[in-house]
């Protein structure tokens, strides 16, 4: 289907008034709705956050652009995504939409995030075993594929970790 702005969209139908009991499901729903449009605008959706600490809910879209993200880019994304989110009614009450770059110290979440950080020092927290024991490792990201990453610690030890086991990953900035 063609929209007036010249973008083609294909969306999954979501029940209006979606209950926000599961944040992961909410983030996935928002991502399913806006990612195709963001890709056409030249951006990647890095993360979806929901801030419900105030009387009005705030949906925060964190986006990445190959040339960075400007204030005008954020405004363009708001203008193009807000109508989509309004139509699908994911939040039944008054809400705000914020769009931002995740910043230099942003979490590394997607396979594309890991690929952007190849050759850089990162820190990961991951589940070491089925009992849920967590291990934290710093090292240079050497390899990424769709299922796992390879990280080399400064001691020379090499870790291969399944992306699904990673609890948290961040780039370690050198100044």
Buried (B, 14 or more C-beta within 10 A) or exposed (E): EEEEEEBEBEBEEBEEEBEBEEEEEBBEBBBEBBBBBBEBBEBBBBBBBBEEEEEEBBBBBBBBBEEEBEEEBBEBBBEBBBEBBEEBEBBEEEBBBEBBBBEEEBBBBBBEBBEBBBEEBBBBBBBEEEEEEEBEBEBBBBEBEEEBBBBBEEEEEEBEBEBEBBEEBBBEEEE
